[in-house]
């Protein structure tokens, strides 16, 4: 059984915020009619080219546990926006980053 890492206060917030920023910065380039394409490397087959924010968000996995926790929170925001409205995932991600 491996030991758990425990962070408090500023250290925890800083690491989680890094994950939020990494994910949101990858997603926000797809925003709007002039949004850019994102190329996602797949472990099998050809790479995926998309402008869909939720697709980009789902593919991001970070190595740091606490960074990944922050990214997972933003992924949840994008997924909920997609489920509720079917669109607006990139905007929801950018707003979550701002909060």
C-alpha positions as CSV (number, residue, x, y, z in Angstrom):
1,X,0.0,0.0,0.0
2,X,1.5,3.3,-1.0
3,X,1.6,6.4,1.2
4,X,-0.9,9.2,0.5
5,X,0.4,12.7,-0.3
6,X,-1.4,15.3,1.7
7,X,-1.2,19.0,0.8
8,X,-2.8,21.9,2.7
9,X,-3.5,25.5,2.0
10,X,-1.6,27.3,-0.6
11,X,0.4,24.3,-1.8
12,X,-2.8,22.3,-2.6
13,X,-4.4,25.3,-4.3
14,X,-1.4,26.1,-6.4
15,X,-1.0,22.5,-7.7
16,X,-4.7,22.1,-8.5
17,X,-4.8,25.6,-10.2
18,X,-1.9,24.5,-12.4
19,X,-4.0,21.5,-13.6
20,X,-7.0,23.8,-14.1
21,X,-4.9,26.2,-16.2
22,X,-3.3,23.5,-18.3
23,X,-6.6,22.0,-19.2
24,X,-8.4,25.3,-19.8
25,X,-5.6,26.7,-21.9
26,X,-5.7,23.6,-24.1
27,X,-9.5,23.9,-24.5
28,X,-9.9,27.7,-24.9
29,X,-8.1,27.8,-28.3
30,X,-11.3,26.1,-29.7
31,X,-13.6,29.0,-28.6
32,X,-15.7,30.7,-31.1
33,X,-16.1,30.7,-34.9
34,X,-12.4,31.4,-35.3
35,X,-11.4,28.7,-32.9
36,X,-8.4,26.6,-33.8
37,X,-8.1,22.9,-34.3
38,X,-6.5,20.8,-31.6
39,X,-4.6,17.6,-32.6
40,X,-4.9,14.9,-30.0
41,X,-2.4,12.0,-30.0
42,X,-4.1,8.6,-29.6
43,X,-2.3,5.6,-28.4
44,X,-3.7,3.7,-31.3
45,X,-4.6,4.8,-34.9
46,X,-4.4,8.2,-36.4
47,X,-4.4,11.4,-34.3
48,X,-7.7,13.1,-33.7
49,X,-8.3,16.6,-35.0
50,X,-11.1,18.5,-33.3
51,X,-12.5,21.9,-32.4
52,X,-14.8,20.5,-29.7
53,X,-13.9,21.6,-26.2
54,X,-15.3,18.7,-24.4
55,X,-13.4,16.2,-26.6
56,X,-10.2,18.0,-25.9
57,X,-10.9,18.1,-22.2
58,X,-11.7,14.4,-22.0
59,X,-8.3,13.6,-23.6
60,X,-6.2,15.5,-21.1
61,X,-4.5,13.4,-18.4
62,X,-1.8,15.0,-16.2
63,X,0.9,13.1,-14.4
64,X,0.8,15.1,-11.1
65,X,-2.0,13.8,-8.9
66,X,-3.1,17.2,-7.6
67,X,-2.8,18.8,-11.0
68,X,-4.9,16.0,-12.4
69,X,-7.5,16.6,-9.7
70,X,-7.8,20.2,-10.8
71,X,-8.1,19.1,-14.4
72,X,-10.8,16.6,-13.5
73,X,-12.9,19.3,-11.9
74,X,-12.9,21.3,-15.1
75,X,-13.6,18.2,-17.1
76,X,-16.7,17.7,-15.0
77,X,-17.8,21.3,-15.8
78,X,-17.4,20.6,-19.5
79,X,-19.3,17.3,-19.3
80,X,-22.2,18.8,-17.4
81,X,-22.5,21.7,-19.9
82,X,-22.4,19.2,-22.7
83,X,-25.1,17.0,-21.0
84,X,-27.4,20.0,-20.2
85,X,-27.1,22.0,-23.3
86,X,-25.2,20.0,-25.9
87,X,-22.9,23.0,-26.5
88,X,-21.0,25.7,-24.6
89,X,-18.4,23.4,-23.2
90,X,-15.5,25.7,-24.1
91,X,-17.2,28.7,-22.6
92,X,-18.0,26.8,-19.5
93,X,-14.4,25.7,-19.2
94,X,-13.1,29.3,-19.6
95,X,-15.6,30.5,-17.0
96,X,-14.5,27.8,-14.6
97,X,-10.9,28.8,-15.1
98,X,-11.8,32.4,-14.3
99,X,-13.6,31.5,-11.1
